[in-house]
Amino acid sequence: MLSVSAYLAQYKVNPKNEILAGLTTALALVPEVVAFALLAYISPLVGIGSAFIICLLTSIFGGRPGMISGAAGSVAVVIVSLVVQHGVEYLFAAVALMGLLQVAVGLLRFGKFIRLVPQPVVFGFVNGLALIIFMAQLEQFKVHDAAGTEHWLTGPALWLMLGLVALTMAIVYLLPKLTKAVPASLTAIIVVSGLVIMGGLETKSVGDIASIAGGLPQFHWPQVPLAWNTLVIIFPYSVIMALVGLTESLLTLTVVDEITDTRGRSNQDCVAQGLANITSGMFGGMGGCAMIGQTMVNLESRGRGRLSGVVAAVALALFVVVGSSLIERLPLAALVGVMFMVVIGTFEWASLRILRRMPLTDVLVMLLVTLVTAISQNLALAVLLGVVVSALAFAWENAKRIRARKFVDAAGAKHYEIFGPLFFGSVQAFTEKFDVQQDPTQVIIDFQDSRVADMSGIEALNKLTERYSRLGKTLHLRHLSPDCRQLLHNAGALIEVNILEDPEYRVATDRE
């Protein structure tokens, strides 16, 4: 646990940079959050209020300073059918339950299992999210006509939009080469916005998506029946939202760890995300999690401590309460340009450069996760598939590695020296190495360079023992490691094997 002084020090990391980074991040949050709210068929103000709550609480209590959380699109995709079929009140209850599940995951310390995610899966996850962010920006190049039909911008309007986007990207790219006194993204937004507003240029603005004028979120107990049927309805959505939210948050935490060369606290972040979502649900909000795009904006603006996230949250609240008229005039081209630069910075270009040097399995896993993430936007499913495929590939490779060296000693006993793990994948290859019919009456299996890893390995030894026993022969096991002996001891009711005492291992064995 952090001491109070160490915690407070996380608010003192270059306050000027933190404040400017927070303002930049807040501006980048607005169109994303509004779009995600509309995607989920709820009010834009609900999305912004949720982002305020989630960003504030995770910035204060989260396990990763510098990481930005809000009402994320990956969660919004999950809740569409719930809102359409049952209404927003059931959404609020589902979000609160989602938070409880996330708190439980953190308290049970399950967040550490994010370390089991292989690097190709992380690459695929990041690349998939970069594609999602890119495709989300393309929606800003569409307009609705008088009949409400959506179509792409054309003619002068399109060229103006593209020109402003290009100008924004040029400022973000070139300004850091001249000075780093102010965040390039914030400067680009201010310059392009000033050019549009002062020049009277007609282009899409934040207000064209929806109005953000309103007030702060108020406490609102979900108006749903306190009955078993309500839990039946919301529980599946809560589980999926919790898994999706924690997957994106913990993998974003991993990415930020690599960028900043520091280490976040995964279990603490699970609890913080859960508390934030419980609060959001109780204040009539949607669910959320870490947002890698806005996190990258914050990091590129040199936000490293907790203050940047707090400033971003407070700025969101001020935008709604007192600054909506100004924020609604911001050109979307400026924000799209910033997010396009985020896409370029987020995408793991190194993963493309090393494709030829990566094992084929890792390449396939990375592409699988990227495609599933980008197409389905179900991050939990994409990561789960990646981990499962990686695990199966690992098991297959290890199954092929089991070998046996054979010899007969002076006493006439035959020895099998085993190399490689004995587990479910290698059982068949292990069994095929024994010549039960031709072996002498005494057979010794030496596990000095191997180990029995699971129940399948135990059962393989049991069946092998029975085969030798039917021919009047005895099978002995030697050099079993302590954990293997314990495994066999626990399965004592299922298997009977002869373990040779080995003076090199001081392991307590069952007394005769």
N, C-alpha and C positions, 0 to 999 in steps of 0.2 A: 504494500500500500504506500502511496505517496504521502509524505509529510505535508503539513499545511504550507510551510514555506516553499517546498518544491512545487506544490500545486499553484500557489500564487505566482511563482516565477514564470509559469506558462502564460501569464497575462502580460508579462513585461518584456516580451521578445519584440523589440523595435516597434513601439506603439504606432509611430507614423506609418510604417509599412503595413501594419496590421489593420489600421483604420481604413487606409486607402484600398487595401485588398478586400476588406469586408464590404465596402461600398460597391466596388466593381462586381463582386460576387452577387450582391443583392440585385443589381441591375440585370445580371445574366440569369438570375432565378425567375424574374417576373414572367417573361413570355413562356418559359418552359412550364412553370407551375400552372399558369392559366390554361395553356394548351392541354396539359394532363388532366386538369379538372374538367374541361369540356369533353375530353375523350371519355371520361367516366360518367358523363351526364350529370354533373353537379355544378353548382355555382362557382365561378372563378374566385369569388371571395372565400369560399370554403377552402379552395386549394391554397390561396395565399395565407389564410389564417393557419392552416395546417403546417405550411412551410415555416411560418414564424415560430410556432410552438416546437416543432421537431428540430429545427436548426438551433434554436436557443438552448433547449435542454441537452441535446447531444453535444453541443459546443461546451457546455458547462460540465457535464458529467461523463462525457464519452471517453473512450480509451485511446483516442487518436486525435491529438490537437492538430488543427489545420484541415481536418476532413469536414466537408460540408454535407449535411443531410437535409432532406426536404421531402415534399410530396412528389414521389418519383413515378415516372412513367411505367416502370416495370411492375409496380404495385397497382397502378391505375388500370392496367390491362386486365388484371385479375378480377377487379370489382365491378366491371361493366355489367355482367349478367346479374349480379346481386342487386345492383341499383335498379336495373330495368325491371326485374321480376318482383322485388320486394320493397323497394324504396330506400331513401337515404337513411332512415332511422335504423334499419337493419345494418346498413354500412357502418354507422357509428358504433353499434354494439360489436360488430365483427372486428373493427379496428381496435377497440379496447381489449377484446379477447386476444387478438394478435399480439398486443403488447404484453399481456400476461404470459403468453407462451414464450416470447422472447426473453422476458425476465427469468423465467424458469430455466431456459437454455443457458443463460449466463450464470445463474446461481449454481447450476449443476456442472458448470465448467466444461460445457460441451464446445465452447467456442474454440478451444485448442485444436479441435479436429480439422480446422481449416488448414493446418500444417500438412495434412494428408493430400491436399490438392496438388497434383503434379504441375511443374512449370508449363508444359504444353497446354494444360487446361487454363492456366492463368493467362497465357498468351492469347488463346482463343476467346476467353471471356473479355479481355480488354479490347481485342480487335472487333469482336461482335458488338460491344457497347459503342465503340467508335462509329461503326456503321449505323447503329440505331440513332446516335446523335446526329449524324450526317443526314439520314433520311428524314428525321424530325424537322430539320431546318428547311428541307425542300417544301414542306407544307406552307411556309411563308411566301413562296412564289406562286401561290394560288389565291384567287379571289372569287367572290360570289357575284353573279349578275343579278338583275332586278327580279328574275324568277327564282332566285335562290340556288341556281345551278353552279357548281364549282368548276372552275377551269383555270388553266395556267395563264400567268401574265404574258402578254405579248407586246410587241411594238415598243414605243418609247418608255412605257412603264417598266417593261422588263429590262431594257438597257440601262435605265436609271438605277433600278434595284441592283443590277449586276455591278454597275460602276461604283455605287456606294459600298457594296460588299467588298469589292476589290480594294477600294481606298482604305477601308477599315483594316483589312488583312495586311496591307502594305505598312500602315502605321504600327500595327502590333508587331510586325516582323522587323521593321527598320529602327523604330525608336530606341529599343534596348541597346543598339549599337552606338547610339549617340549619348544617351543618358539613362540611368536607372533610378533617378530621383523619384519618379512617379510611375505607377503601373501603366504599361503600354496599352492594356485593354481599356482602362478607364479613360486614358487620353484619347484613344480612338473613338470611344463612344461619345465623349464630349465634343470632339472636333466634328465628327460626322453629324451629330445631332444639331450642333450650332449651324453647320452649313445648310442643313435641311430646313430648320426653323427660320433662321435669319434670311435665307434665300427664297423662302416660300415654295420649296420644291414639293410637288405632289407625289408622295410615296407612302407605302403602307407603314402604319405606326402601331404601337402597342394597343392603343385605343380601338383599332380596327378588329382586334381579336375579341376584346370584351372590356367593359369598364371595370376598374379596380377600386373605385371610390367606395368607402364604407367605414366600418369601425373594427375594433379589435374583437376577436372571438370571445363569446360569453359561455359560461358554464351551461351545459345542456345534457341532462341525463337522457340517454337514448330512449325514445318512446316506443318500446317494444314490449310485448307480453313477457313477464317473467315465468316462462313455461318451458318444458322440455322440448317442445316443437321449435321454439326459437333457437335453442342451442343446436338442434339438428340442422337447421337452415344455415346458421352462421359458422359453425365449427369448420366445415371443409374449407370455406373461404379464408378463415382465420389461419388455419394451418398452412395453406398455400402462401398467403401473404407473409406470414412469419418466416417461412423458409426462403421465399424469394428475397425478402428484405434483408435477412441475415446473410444470405449468400452474396448479394451485391455489396452489403456493408463490409463484410469481413474480407472479401477479395479486394475491394477498394482500399481497405486498411493495409492489406499486403502490398498493393501497388504503391501507396504513399510511403510505406516503410522503405521500399526500395529506392524511391526518389529522394527521400530525405535522409537515408542512411541512419534511421532510428527504428525503434521498435514500439509499436502500439500494444495495447492490452485488449485482446480479443474478447475475453469474458466480460470485462468492464464495459466494453462497447455494446455487447449484447444486452446487458442490463439497461444501459442508457437508452438504446434504441427502443427497448420495451417500455420504459417509463415515458418516453416521448410519445409513443403511439397510444398508450393508455390515456395520457393527458389529451392528446389530439381527439381521441374518440369521445372523451367526456366533455369536450368543448365543441362538439359538432364538426369534427374534421375527418379527413381521409388519412389513410396510412401512408407511411413514407420510410425512407431508408437513406443511406449514403448515395449521393449523386456524383458519379465520377466526373462528369463534364464540369459541373460547378466547382468540384474539388480541384480540378486541374486549373480552372480560372484562378482560384484562390492561391494555389501553389505558384503559378506563373506570375502572380502579382506579389509574390514573396510573403504570403500569409503562412506562417508556420506555427503560431501559438493559438490559444483559445480565443483571444480577443477578436480575431478576424471573423470567426463564426458568430460570436455575440453581436458584433457590429452589423454583420449581414442580416441577422434576425431583427435587430432593432430598426435597421434601415427599411426592411420590408414592412414593418408595422407603421413607420412614418410615411412610407409611400402611400399606404392605404388611407391613413387618417388625415394627413395634411398635404401630401404631395402628389395626389393622384392626377390632377390636371396636367402637371408637368411630365410625369412619367408616361402618361398616355400619349404624349406628343413625341416620345422618343421613336426614331425610325427603326423599324425592325431590321433594316439592312445592316445597321451598326451592330446589333446583337447577333445577327446571323453571321456576320464576318468574324466576330469574336469566337463564336462557337465553331466555325469552320477551322479556325486556328487551333482550337481545342482538339478537334478531330485529328488534325495533323500531328499534334503533340501527343495525343493519347494512343494512337495506333502504334503497335509495336513493329516498327519497320525493321528492327533487328531480326524479328522472327522470319521475315522474308529473305534477308541476306544469308541466313544460316540454314535455309531449307535443305540445301544439298548436303549439309554436314549433319543434319538431324536424322536419327533413325526413322525409317518409314512409318513405324507405328506412331511416333510422336507427331509427325507431320499430319497423319490422318486424324489423330485426336484433336490437334489444334484446329484443323479445318472443320471437323465435326462440331466442335463447341462454337466456333465462329458462326457457322451457318445456322445452327439451332438457335443461338442467341439472337442473331439478326432477324431470322424469319419468324420464330415463335414468340420472341421477347420473353420467354419463360426461362429466366436465368437459373433457377434451381434445377430445372430439367436438363438444361445444357451442361451445367457443371456436373450433375449426377451422372449423365451419360459419359462425359469425359473421364470421370474418376473410375467408373465401372469398366470402360474399355481399356483404360490404362492398367487397372488392376488385373484384368483378364490377360492382357498382353504380358504383364510381369509374371503372372503365374505360368503362362505357357513357356516363356523363356527359361524360367527356373526349373520347370518340369523336364526340359531337355538337358539340363545340366547334371542330373544325377548319374553317377558312374560307380563302378565297382571294380576293385582290384582283388584278384583271387590268388590264393596259394595254399599249399598243404604243409603243415609244420612237421617236425620230427616225430611227434606223437601220433600222426595220422589224422589230426583234426583239420578240417578245411576252414579257411578264413576268408571272409568277404569284407574288405575294407571299403566302406561307403563314402562317397564324396558328393556333396550337395544335399539339400533339405528333402526330407520325406514328408510330403503333404499331399492333399487331394489331387494335385495336378501331376505328381510324379509317381503315384502309386503303381500304375500299370507298368511303367518302365522299370521300377524297382523290382516288382514281382518277376518280371521276365528274365532277370539276371541270375536267378537261382536254378540249379539243375538238381531238383529234389530227388529224382530217381537215381542218379549216378553218384550223388554226394555220399561221403562216409557217415558213420553213425554219430559223429560229433561235428557240429557245424557252429562256427562263431561268426557273428556279425559285429564288426567293429565300427562304432559311430563316432570315433574321435574327430573326424572331419565332416560330420553330418549331425543332424538333429531330427527328432520326431516332432513335427510342428502342429499336428491336429489329430482329430478323431479318425480321419481317413487313414493316416499313417499307423495309428494304433490298430485299427481293424486289419490293415494289410499285414502287420506283424502277427496278429492273432491267427489269421488264415494260413500264413506261412508256417507258424508253429504247428497248427493242426495237420498240415500236409506232411511235415516231417514226422510228427507223432504217429500218424497212421502207418508209417513204414518202420516204426521202431527206432527212429532217430531223434536226437535231442538238439534243440536250437538254443544257443546262448547269445546274450547281448552284452557287449563290452563297451566301455568308455562312453556311457550315457552321461550327458551333462545333467546337473541337478534339476533343471526345469523339465527335462525329458523324464527323469526318474519320477518326479512329482506327477507328471501327466500320466504315466503308466500306473503309478500308485492309485491315483484318483479313479482310474478305469479298472481297478483290480477285480471288480465283480464281472467284468466282461472279457478279460484276457488273462491268460496265465503264460508267462514267459520266464525263462531263467536268466537272471542278470548276474553276470560274473563280477565278483568283487574286484575292484581295481584299486591298488594302493595309492595311485596318483590322485584319486578323488576321495575326499573325506566327506562322504555322504551317508547319512543314517539310513539304513535299509531295514525292512521288516525283519524282526527276529523270528527265527524258525519256531 
